[in-house]
Amino acid sequence: MCGRFASFRQAQDLADALALAFVDDDAAELAPSWNVAPTDPVRLVVERPERLADKAQGAVVRQLRTARWGLVPSWAKDPSIGVKMFNARSETLAEKPAFKRALAARRGIVPAEGYYEWQARATGRKQPFFIHAPDEGVLALAALYEFWKDPTKAEDDPERWLVTTTIITRDSMGPLAEIHDRQPVILARETWDAWLDPATSAAEALPILATDPPELTARPVGAAVGRVSENGPALLERAEVD
């Protein structure tokens, strides 16, 4: 399952790569991370109505926002449920109450430079790998997002609404299956428009998740990535495998 990834590209580079019309200040200012973990804030690409100065809604535009990693359904009693919901299986999205409403109306993309996965070894230890595009380009991880309203906060409290997201996973394909049996769904460029379009129905969105992903490559990295306190470019350096 996808439980760690790297996200360190500049916001303007993401705007160019993903054809963004708007970048929220929080997303632009989010610090780069080579070890993003569940409950961390992450960048999220969505297509939603533009927020106008008079608080009215404008045209639907592709924009970069932030969300907390770990989806909290709108009906949840408290946000703690999100700690365990950082991934969603593509095979059961349409059935699970936590995800089926978001599948129909709140689909997004989490941009990443790559993600980490751990391979079980005969020695009993697990070897982490960094999995990325051969050209080091941005990966578009398929995601869902939700809005949760905190009933303990006042109506005019800007922190009353919590935006959360989950990364969708599928069975691993090709050589990646030798590392782990699951991988995040990585959307090919030609599927981005349909996936993000709010007019795309859940029935139309599901087949997108089954399309062949872009080519990926993996390299072994050091054990430090397993500690959430560790961060920095050194985590991506190739390591020797026992």
C-alpha positions as CSV (number, residue, x, y, z in Angstrom):
1,M,0.0,0.0,0.0
2,C,1.2,3.5,-0.7
3,G,2.1,4.9,2.8
4,R,5.0,7.3,1.9
5,F,5.8,9.5,-1.0
6,A,8.0,12.4,-2.1
7,S,6.7,15.8,-3.1
8,F,9.3,18.5,-3.5
9,R,8.6,20.1,-6.9
10,Q,8.0,23.9,-7.0
11,A,4.3,24.9,-7.3
12,Q,5.0,26.7,-10.6
13,D,6.5,23.6,-12.0
14,L,3.3,21.7,-11.0
15,A,1.2,24.4,-12.6
16,D,3.0,24.0,-15.9
17,A,3.0,20.2,-15.8
18,L,-0.6,19.8,-14.8
19,A,-2.1,22.8,-16.7
20,L,-3.3,24.5,-13.5
21,A,-5.4,27.7,-13.7
22,F,-5.0,28.6,-10.0
23,V,-2.6,27.8,-7.2
24,D,-3.8,28.4,-3.6
25,D,-1.4,30.2,-1.3
26,D,-1.3,27.3,1.1
27,A,-0.3,24.9,-1.7
28,A,2.3,27.3,-3.0
29,E,3.9,27.7,0.4
30,L,3.8,24.0,1.4
31,A,7.3,22.9,2.3
32,P,8.9,20.3,0.1
33,S,9.1,16.8,1.6
34,W,11.0,13.7,0.7
35,N,9.0,11.6,3.2
36,V,5.3,12.5,3.2
37,A,3.4,10.4,5.7
38,P,-0.3,9.9,6.5
39,T,-1.9,12.9,8.3
40,D,0.6,15.3,6.6
41,P,-0.7,18.1,4.5
42,V,-0.4,17.3,0.8
43,R,-1.0,19.1,-2.5
44,L,-4.2,18.1,-4.3
45,V,-5.3,18.9,-7.9
46,V,-9.0,19.4,-8.2
47,E,-11.5,20.9,-10.7
48,R,-14.0,23.1,-8.8
49,P,-15.8,26.4,-9.2
50,E,-13.5,29.4,-8.8
51,R,-13.9,31.4,-5.6
52,L,-14.8,35.0,-6.5
53,A,-14.1,38.0,-4.4
54,D,-17.8,38.4,-3.5
55,K,-17.8,34.7,-2.3
56,A,-19.9,33.7,-5.3
57,Q,-18.9,30.7,-7.5
58,G,-17.3,31.2,-10.8
59,A,-16.3,28.8,-13.6
60,V,-14.9,25.4,-12.9
61,V,-11.1,25.6,-13.1
62,R,-8.2,23.2,-12.4
63,Q,-6.5,24.3,-9.2
64,L,-3.9,23.3,-6.7
65,R,-5.1,23.1,-3.1
66,T,-4.0,21.4,0.1
67,A,-5.6,18.5,2.0
68,R,-4.7,16.3,5.0
69,W,-3.7,12.8,3.9
70,G,-6.2,10.4,5.3
71,L,-9.8,10.7,4.2
72,V,-12.5,11.7,6.7
73,P,-16.0,11.0,5.4
74,S,-18.5,13.8,5.8
75,W,-20.6,11.6,8.1
76,A,-17.7,10.7,10.5
77,K,-18.3,11.7,14.2
78,D,-14.7,12.8,14.5
79,P,-11.6,13.1,12.2
80,S,-9.6,10.3,13.9
81,I,-11.0,7.8,11.3
82,G,-8.8,9.5,8.7
83,V,-5.6,8.0,10.3
84,K,-6.4,4.6,8.7
85,M,-8.0,5.8,5.5
86,F,-4.9,7.1,3.6
87,N,-5.5,4.5,0.9
88,A,-8.6,3.3,-0.9
89,R,-8.7,0.0,-3.0
90,S,-9.9,0.7,-6.5
91,E,-11.8,-2.6,-6.6
92,T,-14.2,-1.6,-3.9
93,L,-14.6,2.2,-4.2
94,A,-18.1,2.0,-5.6
95,E,-19.2,-0.2,-2.6
96,K,-17.6,1.4,0.4
97,P,-19.7,4.1,2.1
98,A,-16.6,6.1,2.9
99,F,-15.6,6.4,-0.7
100,K,-18.5,6.0,-3.1
101,R,-19.9,9.5,-2.8
102,A,-16.4,11.0,-3.3
103,L,-15.9,8.7,-6.4
104,A,-19.0,10.3,-7.9
105,A,-18.2,13.9,-7.2
106,R,-14.8,14.6,-5.6
107,R,-12.0,13.1,-7.6
108,G,-8.5,14.6,-7.5
109,I,-4.8,14.0,-8.3
110,V,-2.0,14.0,-5.7
111,P,1.2,15.0,-7.6
112,A,4.3,13.2,-6.5
113,E,7.9,12.8,-7.6
114,G,7.7,9.1,-6.5
115,Y,6.6,6.8,-3.8
116,Y,8.2,4.3,-1.4
117,E,7.4,0.6,-1.0
118,W,8.9,-2.1,1.2
119,Q,9.9,-5.5,-0.1
120,A,9.9,-8.5,2.3
121,R,13.3,-10.2,2.2
122,A,14.4,-13.7,3.0
123,T,16.5,-12.3,5.8
124,G,13.3,-11.2,7.6
125,R,14.0,-7.5,7.0
126,K,12.2,-5.2,4.5
127,Q,14.0,-3.4,1.8
128,P,12.6,0.0,0.9
129,F,12.4,1.1,-2.8
130,F,11.8,4.5,-4.3
131,I,9.5,4.1,-7.3
132,H,9.4,6.9,-9.9
133,A,9.1,7.9,-13.6
134,P,12.3,7.1,-15.6
135,D,12.5,10.8,-16.6
136,E,11.9,11.9,-13.0
137,G,8.7,13.6,-14.1
138,V,5.7,14.2,-11.9
139,L,3.4,11.3,-11.1
140,A,-0.3,11.9,-11.0
141,L,-1.6,9.7,-8.2
142,A,-5.4,9.1,-8.4
143,A,-7.2,10.4,-5.3
144,L,-10.5,11.1,-3.7
145,Y,-11.2,14.0,-1.3
146,E,-13.9,15.0,1.2
147,F,-15.0,17.9,3.3
148,W,-15.7,17.3,7.0
149,K,-17.4,19.9,9.2
150,D,-16.3,20.1,12.8
151,P,-19.5,20.5,14.9
152,T,-17.5,22.0,17.8
153,K,-16.4,25.1,15.9
154,A,-18.4,28.2,15.1
155,E,-20.0,28.7,11.7
156,D,-17.6,31.6,10.9
157,D,-14.5,29.7,12.1
158,P,-12.3,29.3,9.0
159,E,-11.0,26.0,10.5
160,R,-14.4,24.5,10.8
161,W,-14.0,22.7,7.5
162,L,-11.4,20.0,7.1
163,V,-10.4,18.9,3.6
164,T,-8.9,15.3,3.5
165,T,-7.8,13.0,0.7
166,T,-7.0,9.3,0.1
167,I,-4.7,7.8,-2.6
168,I,-6.3,5.0,-4.6
169,T,-4.4,1.7,-5.0
170,R,-4.6,-1.3,-7.4
171,D,-2.8,-4.6,-7.9
172,S,0.8,-4.1,-8.8
173,M,1.8,-4.7,-12.4
174,G,4.9,-6.2,-14.0
175,P,8.2,-6.0,-12.0
176,L,6.6,-3.8,-9.3
177,A,4.7,-6.9,-8.1
178,E,8.1,-8.4,-7.0
179,I,8.4,-5.5,-4.6
180,H,4.8,-5.3,-3.2
181,D,1.4,-6.6,-4.3
182,R,-0.2,-3.2,-4.3
183,Q,0.7,0.1,-6.0
184,P,-1.0,3.5,-6.2
185,V,-3.1,4.2,-9.3
186,I,-1.0,6.5,-11.5
187,L,-3.0,8.2,-14.1
188,A,-1.7,8.6,-17.6
189,R,-1.8,12.2,-19.0
190,E,-4.5,11.4,-21.4
191,T,-6.9,10.4,-18.6
192,W,-6.4,13.5,-16.4
193,D,-9.2,15.6,-18.0
194,A,-11.9,12.9,-17.7
195,W,-10.8,11.9,-14.1
196,L,-10.9,15.5,-12.8
197,D,-14.0,16.6,-14.7
198,P,-17.0,16.9,-12.2
199,A,-19.3,15.9,-15.0
200,T,-17.7,12.4,-15.3
201,S,-19.9,9.9,-13.5
202,A,-18.7,7.3,-11.1
203,A,-19.5,4.6,-13.7
204,E,-17.4,6.5,-16.2
205,A,-14.6,7.1,-13.7
206,L,-14.0,3.5,-12.6
207,P,-12.6,2.2,-15.9
208,I,-10.0,5.0,-15.9
209,L,-8.5,3.4,-12.8
210,A,-7.9,0.2,-14.8
211,T,-6.0,1.7,-17.6
212,D,-2.3,0.9,-18.0
213,P,-0.1,3.2,-15.8
214,P,2.9,5.1,-17.2
215,E,6.3,3.3,-17.1
216,L,7.9,3.3,-13.7
217,T,11.4,2.4,-12.3
218,A,12.5,1.4,-8.8
219,R,15.7,1.8,-6.9
220,P,16.6,0.5,-3.4
221,V,17.1,3.2,-0.8
222,G,18.2,3.3,2.8
223,A,16.1,2.3,5.9
224,A,16.0,5.9,7.1
225,V,12.8,6.6,5.1
226,G,11.0,4.3,7.5
227,R,11.3,6.9,10.2
228,V,8.8,9.8,9.8
229,S,11.3,12.1,11.5
230,E,13.8,11.7,8.6
231,N,13.5,14.0,5.6
232,G,15.7,15.4,2.8
233,P,17.1,14.5,-0.6
234,A,19.4,11.9,0.9
235,L,16.5,9.6,1.3
236,L,16.4,9.1,-2.5
237,E,20.0,7.9,-2.7
238,R,20.6,4.4,-4.0
239,A,21.5,1.9,-1.3
240,E,23.1,-1.5,-1.5
241,V,20.7,-4.5,-1.2
242,D,21.7,-7.4,1.0
